[in-house]
């Protein structure tokens, strides 16, 4: 199985992308319509991150709604957007 690790640094920059195996990773951004597609450079997973992955739990959507809300809130803050939006 090919594994792709996307590491968000929290500073608003493009994420670091690490790949185990052979994969093409393309970032799609609707915020830049004239430069919407960006091919990410594949790099091997750093040893410290690989150790963290081996030893730490890996969550997925729906595991813990409170964690999902915190992650959504953090992403909204990084993008300068409100966490909650009015419903039409």
Secondary structure, 3 states (H helix, E strand, C coil): CCEEEEECCCCCCCCEEEEECCCCCEEECCCCHHHCEEECCCECCCHHHHHHHHHCCCCCCCCCHHHHHHHHHHHHHHCCCCCCCCCC
